[in-house]
Amino acid sequence: MEQRIIELDVREDIKNKLEPFQKIMEAVKELNNDGDVFILHAPFKPMPLFTVLKAKGFTHEEEELEKKHWKVVFTKKS
């Protein structure tokens, strides 16, 4: 089965005071297979999301690219 990669940038949503959680969950529900990847760009390290997605079978690696720009790569593990 082919690896799926979904990339989402929620920095503008948060800047405009919009809650991105539902948008993130909609994107993640498309990823069901081992090795599928969700890449999130956020203005801060989204620590609460780490726990939520861990419960859904994802590991993560985060990197601060610049001030107010975090890139987090979540990988689905079976």
C-alpha positions in Angstrom: 0.0 0.0 0.0 1.3 3.5 -0.9 2.4 5.8 1.9 0.1 8.8 2.4 1.5 12.2 3.4 -0.8 15.0 4.5 0.7 18.5 5.2 -1.2 21.2 7.1 -0.2 24.7 8.1 -2.3 26.1 11.0 -0.2 29.2 11.7 -2.7 31.6 9.9 -5.7 30.0 11.6 -4.1 30.5 15.0 -3.0 34.1 14.1 -6.7 34.8 13.2 -7.8 33.2 16.5 -9.4 30.2 14.8 -9.2 26.8 16.6 -7.5 24.3 14.3 -8.1 21.1 16.3 -11.0 19.9 14.1 -9.1 20.6 10.9 -6.2 18.6 12.3 -8.4 15.7 13.3 -10.1 15.6 9.9 -6.7 15.4 8.2 -5.4 12.7 10.6 -8.4 10.4 10.1 -7.3 9.9 6.5 -4.1 8.2 7.7 -4.7 4.6 8.7 -1.7 2.7 7.4 1.7 2.0 9.0 4.1 4.7 7.7 1.5 7.3 6.8 2.7 10.8 7.6 1.0 13.9 8.9 3.2 17.1 8.8 2.0 20.0 10.9 3.2 23.6 10.8 2.3 25.6 13.9 3.4 28.8 15.7 4.3 26.9 18.8 5.2 23.4 19.9 1.8 21.6 20.0 2.4 19.5 23.1 -1.3 18.6 23.8 -1.5 17.2 20.3 1.4 14.8 21.0 -0.7 12.9 23.5 -3.8 12.9 21.4 -2.0 11.5 18.3 0.0 9.1 20.3 -3.3 7.5 21.4 -4.1 7.2 17.7 -0.9 5.3 17.0 1.4 8.1 15.9 5.0 8.9 16.9 6.4 12.4 16.3 9.5 14.4 15.7 9.4 18.2 16.1 11.7 20.9 14.9 11.7 24.7 15.5 12.4 26.1 12.1 12.3 29.7 13.2 10.6 31.8 15.9 6.9 31.0 15.8 7.3 28.2 13.2 7.4 24.6 14.4 7.3 21.7 12.1 6.1 18.4 13.5 6.2 15.2 11.6 3.7 12.5 12.9 4.2 9.0 11.6 1.6 6.3 11.9 2.9 3.1 13.6 0.9 -0.2 13.8 
